[in-house]
Amino acid sequence: MWKISTIKKLRAFALLAAVALTLAGCGSPKPDAPAEVRLDGQVCSGGSISPKSDDSLRVYITLDGAALIDLPFGEAHRVTVTQANGAENEIELTGEAVRMEHANCENQDCVNMGAVTRENLELRVMGGFIICLPHKLSVEVRDS
């Protein structure tokens, strides 16, 4: 069993990593790292999808700190982010969980982080975050 202090340290590290990713590229995406965002197979320009959802939980996807898309947690979608350098991530929203379905990064840490659900949101070491550090992509589940 993990000691509480170890869990607190891991959560603090996760929060710092998320903040670093967010602050790394505030504003629009970097010109040297453009990305194509596909929502359910269709290319989209990003932004907020279904902003009038009754669900207070949202899924925010950012690349190098720049917002790509935000979606209601309770809807089923598949988001694919493909960067010009070939980096690719697939995020699956089932309506009950969010997970990194696929990433072509070498370490696969983001895929192995598992799903974020309403039930485990507060219990996960990473909280509502799924982070792919090699691709500078983060997925965050939080209240709107």
N, C-alpha and C positions, 0 to 999 in steps of 0.2 A: 504494500500500500504506500502511496506517495505521501510524504509529509505535507502538511498545509503550507509551510513556508516554501517548499519546492514548487508547489502549484502556483503560489502567488508570484514567485520569481518567473515562472514560465509565462504566466498571463502578462506580467509586466514586459517581458521580452516581446511577446506577440503584439502587444499594444504599441511598443516602440517601433517594431518592424512595420506595422500598419501605418503609423504616423509618418515614418520615413518615406514609405511609398507614396503616401498622399501628398506630402510636402515636396517631393522630388520634382513634380511637374505641374504645379498648380496652374490652372488656365487650360488652354487648348493643347491637344496632343503635340508632341515634338515633331517637327517636320522630318526628321531623320527616322522616325518610328511610326509611320502612319499605319492604321489598322482598318481592316474591313470587319464590320460587325454584321453577322447574320442572325436574325431572329426567326426561328422555325423555318430555316432554309432560305428566307428572303433577306436580301441586303437591306439594311435600314440605316438611317442617318443618325441613329442614337437618340438620346433624350429620354423623356419620361413616357412610359407606355401605360395606358389605363390609369391615369393619375387619380381618377375618382373612385377607385376601388374602396370597398368597405374595410378591407384588410389594413390594419395599422402597420403591419410588418412589410418592409420593402427590401428588395435585393438591389444593392448598388454595385455596379461593376466599373472598375477604374483601371486605366492603363497608364503607368508611370505618373500617377497622381491626377490624371485628367479623367473626368467623368465620361464614360461611354454610353451607359444606359442604366435606367432604373426601372424595376418591374415589381408588381405586387407579389408578395411571397406566396399567396394562395392560388396562383394560376400556374398551369403547366406550360412550360416553354423550354426550348433548347436554344442556347446562345453560343455561337461560334465566333471567336475573335482570332483573326488571322493577320499577323503583322508582316510588313514588307520584307523582314529578314527571315521569314519562314516560320517564325514562332506561332504555334497554334494552341488554343485552349477551347475546350467544349464544356460549357456549364449546363447542367440539367436541373430544371425546376420541375418538381412533380406535383406541386400543389400542397405537399406535406413536408417536403425536404428540398434542400439545395445541395448539390455536390459537384465537384470537378469530375466530369465524366472521363475526359481525356486531355492530356497535354503531351506535346512532343519534347518536353524538357528532359534533360538527362536524369535528374534525381527523383522525379515523380512524387516529391513530398506533398504537393498540392492534391494529387489524386488520392494519396494515402491518408489525408486528413479526415476523410469520411464526410458524411452528410451533416448539415446543420438542420435541425428540426426545432419546432416550438418547444418540445420537451427538453432538448439538450442545449439549447441556446445559452443558458446561464451556467451550465455545468461543464462545457467544453473548455479545455485549456486555452484555446484560441478564441473563445467566445463565439461571436457570429462571423468570424473571418475565415476565409480560405485564401491563402496567398501562394502565388507562384513567383518566387523571387527571381529565378532566371529570366522570366518573361516580363517582370515588373507589373504583373496583373494581380488585382485583388478583387475578391467578392466579399461583400459585407451584408449581413442580414441584421437589420435594426429597425426600430420604430421610426416612422416617417416624421 
